[in-house]
Amino acid sequence: MPDDFRYDVFLSHSAKDKPIVRDIAERLKKDGLKVWFDEWEIKPGDSIPSKIDAGLEYSRVLALFMSANAFGSDWAALESYSLRFRDPLNKDGRFIPVKLDDAPIKTSLAQFLYIDWSGRDNDHAYSQLLTACRAIGNTVRDEKGAGTSTTDKGSRILIDEGHQQIKWVGYPTAGKGYSSVFNSLNDVVVKSTTAGTSFSSSLLNQSDVLLMPMPFGTIVNPDEYEAIAQWVYAGHGLMILGNYLMEGHHHTNFNHLARIFSLEFSQDLVMPCDREDFRSCVGQAFGTRPELQTSFEVIAKPVDHPLVTGVKRLALQSSCTVLSRSDVDITAFSQQSLSVMKAVGPKDGSGKIQQIQDYVLDKRAPVCFAAGTSHGRGRVLAVGSWKTFLNEFTENPALDNGRLFQNAIAWLTPTK
């Protein structure tokens, strides 16, 4: 991928779907996006393969319009265009499938969340597409390969993507699963760590807020956690996002970091009260499924804390409960009772369950899903699930997950 992009989005489609895609291209262009659309970019006498290859190279997003037409004779070419954007190691490009009709989706695309354009009223689908195609600021790459915005105002956010978080089903990264919440922020600088990055004072001091979803199958050097703690103490903000069962089932030492701030992610799983069966408890781990989400009204102590301003209803999935000491700045709870489940199965020498054989009910009660505290001149917020801010939740107008994220960044950002 190049160091900058000439196009916000490349529209990949079957020629038979051109009337639909042309209308979409014109709407995106009218809304200020730079669109690569073949009718506009390929002129008489041009080499068609060369123009397409250049368009792909200089586009930040590829939107693939899926249909019976696309999956027909055009499919080999359309699939080849998408491969570089579907590569999980490509942190610059983004792949967005758009479903135009009821044609069965190819197996190779089944893992990707798509935008549904097959209905009569596509205003919501267009809003999703426009949001997904808009850049986080004007994105470039720095010398370490981290995506960063060229804006020089507002909060400087560092998101940890260097500990295999891309392997989580849902992609908790700025350019994929969290794209909507980052796009909703104004005047921010966003950087992301890459594989092999170590947290040091020189790296951390370039940012105001660190967002850290739980690493995937990774033990982080405790010295790096200590560096993060010292950086927070000096006056910065940290958001740590846990996962169900934590080190009770996953290969992680993430609680080492949480405990520095007298916070802890519990080794449990929060489920809806009507979904306590083993199959549902296992199924919650894979993607986001509405029937396995806990949806609830929010209460907080104190009730007027800025973290929960405008936050009335949330949904969570794959969350654990959050423990804290009594003198933290804020605790946020579900108003309704939820089911807190414990896992049962043989454990290894470290106490980690190697194979979950069953889930048993621990209690039904309102649960603490987030807690925030001060640490020196800085602040820390722990949230029970990294899925809380995925696009599926933050784009839902009935939920306030996106507002919670915006409030959190504002609260964590140091006063300048």
Contacts in CASP RR format, 6 or more apart in sequence:
PFRMAT RR
TARGET T0000
AUTHOR 0000-0000-0000
METHOD contacts of the structure
MODEL  1
MPDDFRYDVFLSHSAKDKPIVRDIAERLKKDGLKVWFDEWEIKPGDSIPS
KIDAGLEYSRVLALFMSANAFGSDWAALESYSLRFRDPLNKDGRFIPVKL
DDAPIKTSLAQFLYIDWSGRDNDHAYSQLLTACRAIGNTVRDEKGAGTST
TDKGSRILIDEGHQQIKWVGYPTAGKGYSSVFNSLNDVVVKSTTAGTSFS
SSLLNQSDVLLMPMPFGTIVNPDEYEAIAQWVYAGHGLMILGNYLMEGHH
HTNFNHLARIFSLEFSQDLVMPCDREDFRSCVGQAFGTRPELQTSFEVIA
KPVDHPLVTGVKRLALQSSCTVLSRSDVDITAFSQQSLSVMKAVGPKDGS
GKIQQIQDYVLDKRAPVCFAAGTSHGRGRVLAVGSWKTFLNEFTENPALD
NGRLFQNAIAWLTPTK
1 57 0 8 1.000
1 84 0 8 1.000
1 90 0 8 1.000
1 92 0 8 1.000
1 93 0 8 1.000
1 141 0 8 1.000
2 57 0 8 1.000
2 58 0 8 1.000
3 140 0 8 1.000
3 141 0 8 1.000
4 140 0 8 1.000
5 58 0 8 1.000
5 59 0 8 1.000
5 60 0 8 1.000
5 135 0 8 1.000
5 139 0 8 1.000
6 34 0 8 1.000
6 55 0 8 1.000
6 58 0 8 1.000
6 59 0 8 1.000
7 34 0 8 1.000
7 35 0 8 1.000
7 36 0 8 1.000
7 55 0 8 1.000
7 58 0 8 1.000
7 59 0 8 1.000
7 60 0 8 1.000
8 28 0 8 1.000
8 33 0 8 1.000
8 34 0 8 1.000
8 35 0 8 1.000
8 59 0 8 1.000
8 60 0 8 1.000
8 61 0 8 1.000
8 133 0 8 1.000
8 134 0 8 1.000
8 135 0 8 1.000
9 28 0 8 1.000
9 33 0 8 1.000
9 34 0 8 1.000
9 35 0 8 1.000
9 36 0 8 1.000
9 59 0 8 1.000
9 60 0 8 1.000
9 61 0 8 1.000
9 62 0 8 1.000
9 63 0 8 1.000
9 133 0 8 1.000
10 36 0 8 1.000
10 55 0 8 1.000
10 56 0 8 1.000
10 59 0 8 1.000
10 61 0 8 1.000
10 62 0 8 1.000
10 63 0 8 1.000
10 81 0 8 1.000
11 21 0 8 1.000
11 24 0 8 1.000
11 25 0 8 1.000
11 35 0 8 1.000
11 36 0 8 1.000
11 37 0 8 1.000
11 38 0 8 1.000
11 63 0 8 1.000
11 65 0 8 1.000
12 62 0 8 1.000
12 63 0 8 1.000
12 64 0 8 1.000
12 65 0 8 1.000
12 78 0 8 1.000
12 81 0 8 1.000
12 82 0 8 1.000
13 21 0 8 1.000
13 64 0 8 1.000
13 65 0 8 1.000
13 70 0 8 1.000
13 78 0 8 1.000
14 65 0 8 1.000
14 67 0 8 1.000
14 69 0 8 1.000
14 70 0 8 1.000
14 72 0 8 1.000
14 74 0 8 1.000
14 78 0 8 1.000
15 74 0 8 1.000
16 67 0 8 1.000
16 69 0 8 1.000
16 74 0 8 1.000
17 65 0 8 1.000
17 67 0 8 1.000
17 69 0 8 1.000
17 70 0 8 1.000
17 100 0 8 1.000
18 39 0 8 1.000
20 65 0 8 1.000
20 100 0 8 1.000
20 117 0 8 1.000
21 37 0 8 1.000
21 65 0 8 1.000
22 37 0 8 1.000
22 39 0 8 1.000
24 126 0 8 1.000
24 129 0 8 1.000
25 35 0 8 1.000
25 37 0 8 1.000
25 40 0 8 1.000
27 126 0 8 1.000
27 130 0 8 1.000
28 35 0 8 1.000
28 129 0 8 1.000
28 130 0 8 1.000
28 133 0 8 1.000
29 35 0 8 1.000
31 130 0 8 1.000
33 130 0 8 1.000
33 133 0 8 1.000
33 134 0 8 1.000
36 55 0 8 1.000
36 58 0 8 1.000
36 59 0 8 1.000
38 52 0 8 1.000
41 51 0 8 1.000
41 55 0 8 1.000
42 48 0 8 1.000
42 51 0 8 1.000
42 52 0 8 1.000
52 81 0 8 1.000
56 62 0 8 1.000
56 81 0 8 1.000
56 84 0 8 1.000
59 93 0 8 1.000
60 92 0 8 1.000
60 93 0 8 1.000
60 94 0 8 1.000
60 135 0 8 1.000
60 139 0 8 1.000
61 85 0 8 1.000
61 93 0 8 1.000
61 94 0 8 1.000
61 95 0 8 1.000
61 96 0 8 1.000
61 132 0 8 1.000
61 133 0 8 1.000
62 81 0 8 1.000
62 82 0 8 1.000
62 85 0 8 1.000
62 93 0 8 1.000
62 94 0 8 1.000
62 95 0 8 1.000
62 96 0 8 1.000
63 96 0 8 1.000
63 97 0 8 1.000
63 98 0 8 1.000
63 129 0 8 1.000
63 133 0 8 1.000
64 70 0 8 1.000
64 78 0 8 1.000
64 81 0 8 1.000
64 82 0 8 1.000
64 95 0 8 1.000
64 96 0 8 1.000
64 97 0 8 1.000
64 98 0 8 1.000
64 109 0 8 1.000
65 98 0 8 1.000
65 100 0 8 1.000
65 117 0 8 1.000
66 97 0 8 1.000
66 98 0 8 1.000
66 99 0 8 1.000
66 100 0 8 1.000
66 103 0 8 1.000
66 105 0 8 1.000
66 106 0 8 1.000
66 109 0 8 1.000
66 114 0 8 1.000
67 99 0 8 1.000
67 100 0 8 1.000
67 101 0 8 1.000
67 103 0 8 1.000
68 101 0 8 1.000
68 103 0 8 1.000
70 78 0 8 1.000
70 100 0 8 1.000
70 103 0 8 1.000
71 103 0 8 1.000
71 104 0 8 1.000
71 106 0 8 1.000
75 106 0 8 1.000
79 106 0 8 1.000
79 108 0 8 1.000
82 95 0 8 1.000
84 90 0 8 1.000
84 93 0 8 1.000
85 93 0 8 1.000
85 94 0 8 1.000
85 95 0 8 1.000
86 95 0 8 1.000
86 112 0 8 1.000
88 166 0 8 1.000
88 167 0 8 1.000
91 145 0 8 1.000
91 147 0 8 1.000
91 161 0 8 1.000
91 173 0 8 1.000
91 175 0 8 1.000
91 192 0 8 1.000
91 194 0 8 1.000
92 139 0 8 1.000
92 141 0 8 1.000
92 147 0 8 1.000
93 175 0 8 1.000
94 132 0 8 1.000
94 175 0 8 1.000
94 176 0 8 1.000
94 179 0 8 1.000
95 112 0 8 1.000
96 114 0 8 1.000
96 115 0 8 1.000
96 129 0 8 1.000
96 132 0 8 1.000
96 133 0 8 1.000
97 105 0 8 1.000
97 109 0 8 1.000
97 112 0 8 1.000
97 113 0 8 1.000
97 114 0 8 1.000
97 115 0 8 1.000
98 114 0 8 1.000
98 115 0 8 1.000
98 117 0 8 1.000
98 125 0 8 1.000
98 129 0 8 1.000
99 105 0 8 1.000
99 114 0 8 1.000
99 115 0 8 1.000
99 116 0 8 1.000
99 117 0 8 1.000
99 118 0 8 1.000
100 117 0 8 1.000
100 118 0 8 1.000
101 118 0 8 1.000
102 118 0 8 1.000
105 114 0 8 1.000
111 169 0 8 1.000
113 170 0 8 1.000
113 391 0 8 1.000
113 392 0 8 1.000
115 125 0 8 1.000
115 128 0 8 1.000
115 129 0 8 1.000
115 132 0 8 1.000
116 125 0 8 1.000
117 125 0 8 1.000
119 125 0 8 1.000
128 395 0 8 1.000
131 179 0 8 1.000
131 180 0 8 1.000
131 183 0 8 1.000
131 395 0 8 1.000
132 179 0 8 1.000
132 180 0 8 1.000
132 391 0 8 1.000
134 183 0 8 1.000
136 149 0 8 1.000
136 174 0 8 1.000
136 175 0 8 1.000
136 179 0 8 1.000
136 182 0 8 1.000
136 183 0 8 1.000
136 188 0 8 1.000
136 190 0 8 1.000
137 149 0 8 1.000
137 150 0 8 1.000
137 151 0 8 1.000
137 188 0 8 1.000
137 190 0 8 1.000
138 149 0 8 1.000
138 150 0 8 1.000
138 151 0 8 1.000
139 147 0 8 1.000
139 148 0 8 1.000
139 149 0 8 1.000
139 150 0 8 1.000
140 147 0 8 1.000
140 148 0 8 1.000
140 150 0 8 1.000
141 147 0 8 1.000
141 148 0 8 1.000
142 148 0 8 1.000
142 191 0 8 1.000
144 194 0 8 1.000
144 197 0 8 1.000
145 194 0 8 1.000
146 191 0 8 1.000
146 192 0 8 1.000
146 193 0 8 1.000
146 194 0 8 1.000
147 174 0 8 1.000
147 190 0 8 1.000
147 191 0 8 1.000
147 192 0 8 1.000
148 189 0 8 1.000
148 190 0 8 1.000
148 191 0 8 1.000
149 188 0 8 1.000
149 189 0 8 1.000
149 190 0 8 1.000
151 187 0 8 1.000
151 188 0 8 1.000
151 189 0 8 1.000
152 189 0 8 1.000
153 187 0 8 1.000
154 187 0 8 1.000
154 188 0 8 1.000
154 189 0 8 1.000
154 413 0 8 1.000
155 185 0 8 1.000
155 187 0 8 1.000
155 188 0 8 1.000
155 189 0 8 1.000
155 208 0 8 1.000
155 209 0 8 1.000
155 409 0 8 1.000
155 413 0 8 1.000
156 188 0 8 1.000
156 189 0 8 1.000
156 191 0 8 1.000
156 206 0 8 1.000
156 207 0 8 1.000
156 208 0 8 1.000
156 209 0 8 1.000
157 182 0 8 1.000
157 185 0 8 1.000
157 188 0 8 1.000
157 189 0 8 1.000
157 190 0 8 1.000
157 191 0 8 1.000
157 207 0 8 1.000
157 208 0 8 1.000
157 209 0 8 1.000
157 210 0 8 1.000
157 211 0 8 1.000
157 409 0 8 1.000
158 191 0 8 1.000
158 192 0 8 1.000
158 193 0 8 1.000
158 203 0 8 1.000
158 204 0 8 1.000
158 206 0 8 1.000
158 207 0 8 1.000
158 209 0 8 1.000
158 210 0 8 1.000
158 211 0 8 1.000
159 173 0 8 1.000
159 174 0 8 1.000
159 178 0 8 1.000
159 190 0 8 1.000
159 191 0 8 1.000
159 192 0 8 1.000
159 193 0 8 1.000
159 210 0 8 1.000
159 211 0 8 1.000
159 212 0 8 1.000
159 213 0 8 1.000
160 192 0 8 1.000
160 193 0 8 1.000
160 210 0 8 1.000
160 211 0 8 1.000
160 212 0 8 1.000
160 213 0 8 1.000
160 215 0 8 1.000
161 173 0 8 1.000
161 174 0 8 1.000
161 192 0 8 1.000
161 193 0 8 1.000
161 194 0 8 1.000
162 192 0 8 1.000
162 193 0 8 1.000
162 194 0 8 1.000
162 195 0 8 1.000
162 196 0 8 1.000
162 197 0 8 1.000
162 215 0 8 1.000
163 193 0 8 1.000
163 215 0 8 1.000
163 216 0 8 1.000
163 218 0 8 1.000
163 220 0 8 1.000
164 195 0 8 1.000
164 215 0 8 1.000
164 216 0 8 1.000
164 217 0 8 1.000
164 218 0 8 1.000
165 171 0 8 1.000
165 172 0 8 1.000
165 173 0 8 1.000
165 213 0 8 1.000
165 214 0 8 1.000
165 215 0 8 1.000
165 216 0 8 1.000
165 386 0 8 1.000
166 173 0 8 1.000
166 176 0 8 1.000
166 216 0 8 1.000
167 216 0 8 1.000
167 217 0 8 1.000
168 213 0 8 1.000
168 216 0 8 1.000
168 386 0 8 1.000
169 285 0 8 1.000
169 286 0 8 1.000
169 287 0 8 1.000
170 176 0 8 1.000
170 177 0 8 1.000
170 287 0 8 1.000
170 288 0 8 1.000
170 387 0 8 1.000
170 390 0 8 1.000
171 177 0 8 1.000
172 178 0 8 1.000
172 213 0 8 1.000
172 241 0 8 1.000
172 386 0 8 1.000
172 387 0 8 1.000
172 389 0 8 1.000
172 390 0 8 1.000
173 192 0 8 1.000
174 182 0 8 1.000
174 190 0 8 1.000
174 192 0 8 1.000
175 182 0 8 1.000
177 390 0 8 1.000
177 391 0 8 1.000
178 389 0 8 1.000
178 390 0 8 1.000
178 391 0 8 1.000
179 391 0 8 1.000
180 391 0 8 1.000
180 394 0 8 1.000
180 395 0 8 1.000
180 402 0 8 1.000
181 389 0 8 1.000
181 391 0 8 1.000
181 394 0 8 1.000
181 402 0 8 1.000
181 405 0 8 1.000
181 406 0 8 1.000
182 188 0 8 1.000
182 190 0 8 1.000
184 394 0 8 1.000
184 402 0 8 1.000
184 405 0 8 1.000
184 406 0 8 1.000
185 406 0 8 1.000
185 409 0 8 1.000
188 409 0 8 1.000
191 206 0 8 1.000
191 207 0 8 1.000
193 199 0 8 1.000
193 203 0 8 1.000
197 203 0 8 1.000
198 221 0 8 1.000
198 224 0 8 1.000
199 224 0 8 1.000
199 225 0 8 1.000
199 227 0 8 1.000
199 228 0 8 1.000
200 224 0 8 1.000
200 227 0 8 1.000
201 227 0 8 1.000
201 230 0 8 1.000
201 231 0 8 1.000
204 210 0 8 1.000
204 227 0 8 1.000
204 228 0 8 1.000
204 231 0 8 1.000
204 236 0 8 1.000
205 231 0 8 1.000
207 236 0 8 1.000
208 236 0 8 1.000
208 237 0 8 1.000
208 412 0 8 1.000
208 413 0 8 1.000
208 414 0 8 1.000
209 236 0 8 1.000
209 237 0 8 1.000
209 238 0 8 1.000
209 239 0 8 1.000
209 409 0 8 1.000
209 412 0 8 1.000
209 413 0 8 1.000
210 228 0 8 1.000
210 231 0 8 1.000
210 236 0 8 1.000
210 237 0 8 1.000
210 238 0 8 1.000
210 239 0 8 1.000
211 239 0 8 1.000
211 241 0 8 1.000
212 228 0 8 1.000
212 238 0 8 1.000
212 239 0 8 1.000
212 240 0 8 1.000
212 241 0 8 1.000
212 257 0 8 1.000
213 241 0 8 1.000
213 242 0 8 1.000
213 386 0 8 1.000
214 240 0 8 1.000
214 241 0 8 1.000
214 242 0 8 1.000
214 243 0 8 1.000
214 246 0 8 1.000
214 250 0 8 1.000
214 252 0 8 1.000
214 254 0 8 1.000
214 386 0 8 1.000
215 252 0 8 1.000
215 254 0 8 1.000
217 250 0 8 1.000
217 251 0 8 1.000
217 252 0 8 1.000
218 251 0 8 1.000
218 252 0 8 1.000
219 251 0 8 1.000
219 252 0 8 1.000
219 253 0 8 1.000
220 253 0 8 1.000
220 254 0 8 1.000
220 256 0 8 1.000
220 257 0 8 1.000
222 253 0 8 1.000
222 256 0 8 1.000
225 256 0 8 1.000
225 257 0 8 1.000
225 260 0 8 1.000
226 260 0 8 1.000
228 238 0 8 1.000
228 257 0 8 1.000
229 257 0 8 1.000
229 260 0 8 1.000
229 261 0 8 1.000
229 375 0 8 1.000
232 238 0 8 1.000
232 261 0 8 1.000
232 375 0 8 1.000
232 376 0 8 1.000
232 378 0 8 1.000
232 379 0 8 1.000
232 380 0 8 1.000
233 375 0 8 1.000
233 376 0 8 1.000
233 377 0 8 1.000
233 378 0 8 1.000
234 377 0 8 1.000
234 378 0 8 1.000
235 376 0 8 1.000
235 377 0 8 1.000
235 378 0 8 1.000
235 414 0 8 1.000
236 378 0 8 1.000
236 414 0 8 1.000
237 378 0 8 1.000
237 379 0 8 1.000
237 380 0 8 1.000
237 412 0 8 1.000
237 413 0 8 1.000
237 414 0 8 1.000
238 261 0 8 1.000
238 379 0 8 1.000
238 380 0 8 1.000
238 381 0 8 1.000
238 412 0 8 1.000
239 380 0 8 1.000
239 381 0 8 1.000
239 382 0 8 1.000
239 383 0 8 1.000
239 408 0 8 1.000
239 409 0 8 1.000
239 412 0 8 1.000
240 254 0 8 1.000
240 257 0 8 1.000
240 258 0 8 1.000
240 263 0 8 1.000
240 380 0 8 1.000
240 381 0 8 1.000
240 382 0 8 1.000
240 383 0 8 1.000
241 382 0 8 1.000
241 383 0 8 1.000
241 384 0 8 1.000
241 385 0 8 1.000
241 386 0 8 1.000
241 388 0 8 1.000
241 389 0 8 1.000
242 254 0 8 1.000
242 265 0 8 1.000
242 319 0 8 1.000
242 320 0 8 1.000
242 382 0 8 1.000
242 383 0 8 1.000
242 384 0 8 1.000
242 385 0 8 1.000
242 386 0 8 1.000
243 250 0 8 1.000
243 265 0 8 1.000
243 318 0 8 1.000
243 319 0 8 1.000
243 320 0 8 1.000
243 384 0 8 1.000
243 385 0 8 1.000
243 386 0 8 1.000
244 268 0 8 1.000
244 269 0 8 1.000
244 270 0 8 1.000
244 284 0 8 1.000
244 285 0 8 1.000
244 318 0 8 1.000
244 319 0 8 1.000
244 320 0 8 1.000
244 385 0 8 1.000
245 267 0 8 1.000
245 268 0 8 1.000
245 269 0 8 1.000
245 320 0 8 1.000
245 343 0 8 1.000
245 353 0 8 1.000
246 252 0 8 1.000
246 254 0 8 1.000
246 255 0 8 1.000
246 265 0 8 1.000
246 266 0 8 1.000
246 267 0 8 1.000
246 320 0 8 1.000
247 253 0 8 1.000
247 254 0 8 1.000
247 255 0 8 1.000
247 267 0 8 1.000
247 350 0 8 1.000
247 352 0 8 1.000
248 267 0 8 1.000
248 343 0 8 1.000
248 351 0 8 1.000
248 352 0 8 1.000
248 353 0 8 1.000
249 267 0 8 1.000
249 343 0 8 1.000
249 352 0 8 1.000
249 353 0 8 1.000
249 356 0 8 1.000
250 352 0 8 1.000
251 352 0 8 1.000
254 265 0 8 1.000
255 264 0 8 1.000
255 265 0 8 1.000
258 264 0 8 1.000
258 265 0 8 1.000
258 382 0 8 1.000
260 375 0 8 1.000
261 373 0 8 1.000
261 375 0 8 1.000
261 380 0 8 1.000
261 382 0 8 1.000
262 324 0 8 1.000
262 325 0 8 1.000
262 328 0 8 1.000
262 373 0 8 1.000
263 322 0 8 1.000
263 323 0 8 1.000
263 324 0 8 1.000
263 328 0 8 1.000
263 371 0 8 1.000
263 372 0 8 1.000
263 373 0 8 1.000
263 380 0 8 1.000
263 382 0 8 1.000
264 322 0 8 1.000
264 323 0 8 1.000
264 324 0 8 1.000
265 320 0 8 1.000
265 322 0 8 1.000
265 323 0 8 1.000
265 382 0 8 1.000
265 384 0 8 1.000
266 320 0 8 1.000
266 321 0 8 1.000
266 322 0 8 1.000
266 323 0 8 1.000
267 320 0 8 1.000
267 342 0 8 1.000
267 343 0 8 1.000
268 320 0 8 1.000
268 321 0 8 1.000
268 340 0 8 1.000
268 341 0 8 1.000
268 342 0 8 1.000
268 362 0 8 1.000
269 281 0 8 1.000
269 284 0 8 1.000
269 318 0 8 1.000
269 319 0 8 1.000
269 320 0 8 1.000
269 340 0 8 1.000
269 341 0 8 1.000
269 342 0 8 1.000
269 343 0 8 1.000
269 359 0 8 1.000
270 294 0 8 1.000
270 316 0 8 1.000
270 319 0 8 1.000
270 320 0 8 1.000
270 321 0 8 1.000
270 338 0 8 1.000
270 339 0 8 1.000
270 340 0 8 1.000
270 341 0 8 1.000
270 367 0 8 1.000
270 369 0 8 1.000
271 280 0 8 1.000
271 281 0 8 1.000
271 284 0 8 1.000
271 292 0 8 1.000
271 294 0 8 1.000
271 338 0 8 1.000
271 339 0 8 1.000
271 340 0 8 1.000
271 341 0 8 1.000
272 291 0 8 1.000
272 292 0 8 1.000
272 293 0 8 1.000
272 294 0 8 1.000
272 338 0 8 1.000
272 339 0 8 1.000
273 337 0 8 1.000
273 338 0 8 1.000
273 339 0 8 1.000
273 364 0 8 1.000
275 281 0 8 1.000
275 291 0 8 1.000
275 292 0 8 1.000
275 339 0 8 1.000
276 339 0 8 1.000
276 341 0 8 1.000
276 359 0 8 1.000
276 361 0 8 1.000
278 358 0 8 1.000
278 359 0 8 1.000
280 291 0 8 1.000
280 292 0 8 1.000
281 341 0 8 1.000
281 343 0 8 1.000
281 359 0 8 1.000
282 356 0 8 1.000
282 359 0 8 1.000
283 289 0 8 1.000
283 292 0 8 1.000
284 292 0 8 1.000
284 317 0 8 1.000
284 318 0 8 1.000
285 318 0 8 1.000
287 317 0 8 1.000
287 387 0 8 1.000
288 317 0 8 1.000
288 387 0 8 1.000
288 390 0 8 1.000
288 392 0 8 1.000
288 393 0 8 1.000
289 317 0 8 1.000
292 317 0 8 1.000
293 315 0 8 1.000
293 316 0 8 1.000
293 317 0 8 1.000
294 315 0 8 1.000
294 316 0 8 1.000
294 317 0 8 1.000
294 319 0 8 1.000
294 334 0 8 1.000
294 338 0 8 1.000
295 313 0 8 1.000
295 314 0 8 1.000
295 315 0 8 1.000
295 399 0 8 1.000
296 313 0 8 1.000
296 314 0 8 1.000
296 315 0 8 1.000
296 334 0 8 1.000
296 335 0 8 1.000
296 336 0 8 1.000
296 338 0 8 1.000
297 312 0 8 1.000
297 313 0 8 1.000
297 334 0 8 1.000
297 335 0 8 1.000
297 336 0 8 1.000
298 308 0 8 1.000
298 311 0 8 1.000
298 312 0 8 1.000
298 313 0 8 1.000
298 314 0 8 1.000
298 332 0 8 1.000
298 333 0 8 1.000
298 334 0 8 1.000
298 335 0 8 1.000
298 400 0 8 1.000
299 332 0 8 1.000
299 333 0 8 1.000
299 334 0 8 1.000
299 335 0 8 1.000
299 366 0 8 1.000
300 307 0 8 1.000
300 308 0 8 1.000
300 330 0 8 1.000
300 331 0 8 1.000
300 332 0 8 1.000
300 333 0 8 1.000
301 330 0 8 1.000
301 331 0 8 1.000
301 333 0 8 1.000
302 330 0 8 1.000
305 329 0 8 1.000
305 330 0 8 1.000
306 407 0 8 1.000
306 410 0 8 1.000
306 411 0 8 1.000
307 330 0 8 1.000
307 332 0 8 1.000
307 370 0 8 1.000
307 372 0 8 1.000
307 381 0 8 1.000
307 404 0 8 1.000
307 407 0 8 1.000
307 408 0 8 1.000
307 411 0 8 1.000
308 330 0 8 1.000
308 332 0 8 1.000
308 404 0 8 1.000
308 407 0 8 1.000
309 403 0 8 1.000
309 407 0 8 1.000
310 400 0 8 1.000
310 403 0 8 1.000
310 407 0 8 1.000
311 400 0 8 1.000
311 403 0 8 1.000
311 404 0 8 1.000
311 407 0 8 1.000
312 400 0 8 1.000
313 398 0 8 1.000
313 399 0 8 1.000
313 400 0 8 1.000
314 369 0 8 1.000
314 388 0 8 1.000
314 393 0 8 1.000
314 399 0 8 1.000
314 400 0 8 1.000
314 401 0 8 1.000
314 404 0 8 1.000
315 393 0 8 1.000
315 396 0 8 1.000
315 399 0 8 1.000
315 401 0 8 1.000
316 369 0 8 1.000
316 384 0 8 1.000
316 385 0 8 1.000
316 387 0 8 1.000
316 388 0 8 1.000
317 385 0 8 1.000
317 387 0 8 1.000
318 385 0 8 1.000
318 386 0 8 1.000
318 387 0 8 1.000
319 369 0 8 1.000
319 384 0 8 1.000
319 385 0 8 1.000
319 387 0 8 1.000
319 388 0 8 1.000
320 384 0 8 1.000
320 385 0 8 1.000
321 340 0 8 1.000
321 367 0 8 1.000
321 368 0 8 1.000
321 369 0 8 1.000
321 384 0 8 1.000
322 331 0 8 1.000
322 368 0 8 1.000
322 369 0 8 1.000
322 370 0 8 1.000
322 371 0 8 1.000
322 382 0 8 1.000
322 383 0 8 1.000
322 384 0 8 1.000
323 368 0 8 1.000
323 371 0 8 1.000
324 331 0 8 1.000
324 368 0 8 1.000
324 371 0 8 1.000
324 372 0 8 1.000
324 373 0 8 1.000
324 382 0 8 1.000
325 373 0 8 1.000
328 371 0 8 1.000
328 372 0 8 1.000
328 373 0 8 1.000
329 372 0 8 1.000
329 373 0 8 1.000
329 374 0 8 1.000
329 379 0 8 1.000
330 370 0 8 1.000
330 371 0 8 1.000
330 372 0 8 1.000
331 368 0 8 1.000
331 370 0 8 1.000
331 371 0 8 1.000
331 372 0 8 1.000
332 368 0 8 1.000
332 369 0 8 1.000
332 370 0 8 1.000
332 371 0 8 1.000
333 366 0 8 1.000
333 367 0 8 1.000
333 368 0 8 1.000
333 369 0 8 1.000
334 366 0 8 1.000
334 367 0 8 1.000
334 369 0 8 1.000
335 366 0 8 1.000
336 366 0 8 1.000
337 364 0 8 1.000
337 365 0 8 1.000
337 366 0 8 1.000
338 364 0 8 1.000
338 365 0 8 1.000
338 366 0 8 1.000
338 367 0 8 1.000
339 361 0 8 1.000
339 363 0 8 1.000
339 364 0 8 1.000
340 361 0 8 1.000
340 362 0 8 1.000
340 363 0 8 1.000
340 364 0 8 1.000
340 365 0 8 1.000
340 367 0 8 1.000
341 359 0 8 1.000
341 360 0 8 1.000
341 361 0 8 1.000
341 362 0 8 1.000
342 359 0 8 1.000
342 360 0 8 1.000
342 361 0 8 1.000
342 362 0 8 1.000
343 353 0 8 1.000
343 356 0 8 1.000
343 358 0 8 1.000
343 359 0 8 1.000
344 353 0 8 1.000
344 356 0 8 1.000
344 357 0 8 1.000
344 358 0 8 1.000
344 359 0 8 1.000
344 360 0 8 1.000
345 353 0 8 1.000
345 354 0 8 1.000
345 355 0 8 1.000
345 356 0 8 1.000
345 357 0 8 1.000
345 358 0 8 1.000
346 353 0 8 1.000
346 354 0 8 1.000
346 355 0 8 1.000
346 357 0 8 1.000
347 353 0 8 1.000
347 354 0 8 1.000
348 354 0 8 1.000
369 383 0 8 1.000
369 384 0 8 1.000
369 385 0 8 1.000
369 388 0 8 1.000
370 381 0 8 1.000
370 382 0 8 1.000
370 383 0 8 1.000
370 384 0 8 1.000
371 381 0 8 1.000
371 382 0 8 1.000
372 379 0 8 1.000
372 380 0 8 1.000
372 381 0 8 1.000
372 382 0 8 1.000
373 379 0 8 1.000
373 380 0 8 1.000
374 380 0 8 1.000
377 414 0 8 1.000
378 414 0 8 1.000
379 411 0 8 1.000
379 412 0 8 1.000
381 408 0 8 1.000
381 411 0 8 1.000
381 412 0 8 1.000
383 408 0 8 1.000
387 393 0 8 1.000
388 401 0 8 1.000
388 404 0 8 1.000
388 405 0 8 1.000
389 401 0 8 1.000
389 402 0 8 1.000
389 404 0 8 1.000
389 405 0 8 1.000
393 399 0 8 1.000
393 401 0 8 1.000
393 402 0 8 1.000
394 401 0 8 1.000
394 402 0 8 1.000
394 405 0 8 1.000
END
